Amino acid sequence: IFLDRPFKVGENVIISGIEGEVEEIGFRCTRIRTLNDSVVSIPNSEVANSKIENLEQRRYRRTNVILGLTFDTPPEKVEAFLEGIKNILSKNEIILQDKTNVIFKGFGLSSLEILINYYAHVKEWGDDMILRQNVFLEVMNLAKELKVIFAYPTQTLHVETIPGQTPIKRDHSEPNE
């Protein structure tokens, strides 16, 4: 730890699943102040054998979200929605344009899945959250403007028999109408 210096006091790290700010690097242990404001002491022997993620070394932050649209959304509205989201992201100078993807990902269990994936030059967690909020609000306004509806998980239940009634007989040789 003292030779490699994978982190410094004051940096945010994840070590052995513990995330927080490094408060002290001692001879026997490293102390991390967690996001819950508690202090965790990790023996340096464990630190030396752990995967260490130094969050301060990030060049940018990633946002990856899947939105679901209802299955009755016409293809032209899906295309307009995709283009509108691309336009929202292209107007923001801190979003890396060459690392942006907005695509119709596929048919999910209860929705048409739209993938939004982008990277942004933001250092602080709070700044990242504000950027996400602003992008998501613009996407919501776009959806309202285009009259596309976000889907929610649904299931369809087909009942073939009802107690006290004669069972419905189906001819499975022909497709359903």
Sequence and secondary structure as in RCSB ss.txt:
>XXXX:A:sequence
IFLDRPFKVGENVIISGIEGEVEEIGFRCTRIRTLNDSVVSIPNSEVANSKIENLEQRRYRRTNVILGLTFDTPP
EKVEAFLEGIKNILSKNEIILQDKTNVIFKGFGLSSLEILINYYAHVKEWGDDMILRQNVFLEVMNLAKELKVIF
AYPTQTLHVETIPGQTPIKRDHSEPNE
>XXXX:A:secstr
 TTT    TT EEEETTEEEEEEEE SSEEEEEETTS EEEEEHHHHHTS EEEGGG SSEEEEEEEEE TT  H
HHHHHHHHHHHHHHHT TTB GGG EEEEEEE SSSEEEEEEEEE   SHHHHHHHHHHHHHHHHHHHHHHT  B
            TTS      TTS   
